[in-house]
């Protein structure tokens, strides 16, 4: 039976190698997910699961444009042939959809061949990078304990050489949070024009997060408005304008970005890959059925129905929406400091 998807799209983050990674970043929230699958053997997405996922995902989408996001672990542990196969399947099942692909990588395994592939096929690359060499290498090392910054910077050079679209994902931790302007200038000076900051909950403190955002905002406002795009600033302005932001953490609803693991298991969210948030498997149910089922809808509602009374009375609720449930209000005071700091600017930009 053909189902008619809701107008509001959902997105799926594919984990074709699960939690497998060649790095051992000290703050990684996903490496321990390998314990969910103790079975022996190679834990990579099979041809069967790949085809099921591509077909079901495309069939479930009402919008003309469909985005495939390949994540990990480290997705470039798989050979390029896997992604070539995925693109052939996308063409087979597109049925009029325009398909885009993005891939999140630590960059250490990228080669000129990979970059040529990304360019020729119009892929967007998210590159994990935590700032200057000393700040990055303190926490982002390989499994042998060796630093990785120089390898990532080589990846930046190759991506630029092959004119590949890329943005940087910088995790804000207790170390680099103390150097906000230095971190921001580093990204600006290497030519990064699209920058995502993600706090490491449980490591960076609320006060560090607030000071970091305020300091970066002041530097950005002084020199780079309209030239460098910082995800949290864009999302904040979107909320001031009454538009759904591009960051789910600052959106009023959760539950529209699911995860499909290497074996076809589907989970509610990348940050909630736990047995109690497993929705099923694409061998037994379609991604549409799982993402629009009652379990996922209940998960989505929790962001609103589970708000504390303090949040409901907060003047910044319209642009915070309780932030991401995974943080349990841990960063609340930092966000409050940031919103108060940028309020006048956002009101002016809103017009």
N, C-alpha and C positions, 0 to 999 in steps of 0.2 A: 504494500500500500504506500503510495506517495504521500508524504506529509508536507504540509505547507508551513514553512518556518515563520516565526514571528518577524516583525519588521526590524526589531532591534537585533543586530547580529551578535553571535558569540564567536569567540576565537579559541583556537586550540594551539597549545604549545607542545610540539612533538619532541620526545626524548629518545632518539633512535639508538643511543648507547646507554640509556638509563643514567646512572650516577657515575659511570666510568670517566675518569679524568687522568691526565698525565701530571696535573699539579696537585698540591696538597695545601691549599690556602688555609690559613689558620682559622678563618671565620666562616668557612663554607658551610652552608646549611643543607647541602644536598648529598654530600659524599656518604653520609650514613644511611641514605635511602637504599643503598645496595643490600642492606640487611633485610629488606622486604622480600628479596628474591634470593634465598640461599642455595637454590638449585645449582648444580655444577654445569659446566659448559659455557659456550659463548652466549653472552647476554646482549644480543643486538637485534634490532628490528628485522624480522624475516620478510621475504618478498610477499608472503600472504598478508601479514599485518600491514605492511606498507600500502598495498593495493586497497585493502579494506578501508584504511584510514583516509587515503586520498579520495577514493570514490565517495565515502560517506560524508566527509567534510564538505566536498564540493556540492553534493546533493542537498546538503542542509542549509546552504547559504542563499538568502534572498537578494542580497546586494550583488551588483555586477562585479565589483572588485572583491577578490578573496585573497587574504594574506596567509601564507604558510610560514610558521616560525619554527626553526630548528634549533634546539637548545640541548643542554646537557646537565651534568657532565660536560664533556668536550666533544661536540659533534664531529669535528674533523679527525677524530680517531677512526671514523669510517672512511673508506676510500671514496674518491670523487665519483666513482661509478654508481654508488648508492644514490647520490643526488641527481645524477643524470637519469637514472631509472625513475626517480620520483618525478622529474620533469616530464618524462615521456607519459607517465600515468596522469599527470595533471592535464596534459594536452588531450589525452584520450577521454577524460571525464569532464573536461571544462564546460561543455554544453553552453557556450556563450559567455562564460565568466572570464574576466581578466584576472590572471593569476600573478601574484608577486610572491617573492621569497625573501626571507631574512634569516640570518644565522648569527647566533651569539657565540663568540669564541674567545679563548684566552690569547689567541694569536701566535702561540709559540710554535705551532706546527704548520703555519701558512708558508706557502712557497709561491714562486712566480706562476706556476701552473694553476694553483688554486685561485690566485688573483686574476689570472686571465679568464678562468671559468666564471668567476663572479662578475667581471666586467661584461663578458660576452652575453651573459644571461640576465643582466640587470639586477643582481642580488644586492640587497642592503646588508651591511655587516655591522653588528654590534661588537665592539672590542672592549674587553675588560682591562682596565688600566687605572691604577690608583694614584697617579701623579708622578712626581719626580722619582728618580732612581732609588734614593734611600728610603723614601716613604713606601714606594711600591714593593721593593724587595724585602722589606721587613716582614711582610705578611704573605706575599705571593711568591712562594718558592715551589720548585718541582718536588717530586716524591723522594729525590735524593738529597734534598735540602739546598740545591743550587738556586741562585737568583735567576729571575726571568725577564727583568726589565729590558735588557738589551735585545732579547729575542722579540719582545712585543714592539719595540721601536723599529726593528727591522721590518716587522709586519706593517707598521704605519707607512714606512718608506715604500714598500711594494704596493700597498693599497693605493697610495697616491700616484705611484708610477703608472699603474694600470687604470687610473681614474675610476676607482671603485667607490661607491657611496658608502660612507661609514660614520658611525657615531661612537662616542666613548661612554662606557658605563663605569663610573667611579663609585666604589663603595666607600662610604664615609665611616671611618672607624676612630677609635680613641687616639690613634697616632696622627693620621693626616688631618683630623678635625682641628688640630691645634695650629694648622698652617693654611688657612682658607685662601688667602690671597695668593700665596705661593702656588698652591695646587691649581687654582683657577688660571693664573697666568701661564702655568706650564701648558695646560690644554690649549689655551688661546694661541700661544707661541708656536705650538707644533701644527697649527692649522686646523684644529678641531672646531667645527662650527655647530655641532649638535652634541649636547652634553647632558648626560643623565647622572644625577646624584642619588644614591640609595643608601640610607642609614643602616648600619649593622646593629639591629636591635639587641640589647643586652651587652653591647660593648661601648659604643658611643653613648655618652650621657645626654639627657635632654638639654642641659645648658650648653654642652659642646655643640650639639646639633643646631640650636638656635643661634649661637654666635657664629657658627660656620656659615649658615644661610645668610645672615645679615651682612657679614663681611663680604661674601661672594657677590651678593646683590649690589652692594655699594660699588664694588669694582666694576661689575657688569654695567650698571646704570651709568657710570661715569664715562665708559669707553666703548661699549659694545652692543648697545640696544639696536636691534635690527640687523646685527652682523653675527652674533653668537646666540644660539637658541638653547636655553637651559630649561630642562623639562619641568622643574617645579615652578619656575616663574611663569612659564606658559600655562601650566595647569591652574595656577592661582588666578591669573587674569581670566581664564575661561570661566571659572566659577563666579568671578565678579560680574561677568557678562551674561551669566545664566546659561552657559554652554557646557555640555558634558566635557570634562577635561580628559586629556590623554593619559593620565595616571589613574589607575583604578583605586589607589590608596586615597586619593582626594575626591573620588566620585561618591555619589550618594548611594550607589548599589554595588554589591560584589556579585560574583557568580557568573560572569560572562567571559572569563578566561580560564578554560580548563586545561588539563594536562593529559596527554596520552603517552604512557610508558612504552618501552621497547616491546613488551609482550602484548600490547593492546589494552592493558588496564587503563581506565580513565579515572582521574581524580578531580576534585572540586577546584583546586588551585595549586599553583606551583609551590606555595608556602604551606599547603595543607595536604601534602602527600603522606597521609597516615591511613591505616586500615579503616578507621571510622569514616573517612572521607572518600573512600573508593566508591565510585558510582557503578562500576561494572566493567565489562570487557567488550570490545567492538566485535568480537566473534559471536557474542550472544545478543547484543543490543547495538543500535546505531548511536553515533555520537549525538545526533539530534534528540533521540529519546532520552539519553542520559542527561544532557545539558539542559533539557527542558522538563525533566522529571521532577517529582515532588521533593526528592532528597536535595537536589541542587537548588531548587527554588527556596527551600527552607534555609539552606546555607546562605543564599543571597539576602534573604530577609533579615538575617541576624545582625547585619551591619546597622540596620535601622532600628529594629525592635530591641536590640541588645544595648542601645546607648544608655550610658549613665545619666541620671538626672542633671548632674553637673554639665554634661555635654549639651543636653537639650536646652539649657539656659545660657549657654556660651554664645557670645556675640560673633564668634568665628565659626560657628557650626556650618554656615552656608558655604564656606570654602575649605573646611577641614573634613566634615562629615564623619568625625570619629577616627580618621586616618585608617591604616590597615589593621584589621582585627588581630593580626599576628603579634602586634606590638603591645596590645593590652594597655593603651594609653601611656605607655612608658615614656614617649617623647612629647607628651602633651604640652608641657611648659615651654619646650623649645619651639614648637610650632606657634604657640601663643606669642612668644617673643618675635618670631619672624613675621607673623601676620600684622602685628602692631607696627612693625618697622616699615613694611611695604604698603600699608593701607593707603596713604595719600597718593602714592604713585599709581597704584592700581585704580583708584577712583578717577584719577586724571586720565589714565589710558582708556578706561571704560567709556569716557566721554559722557 
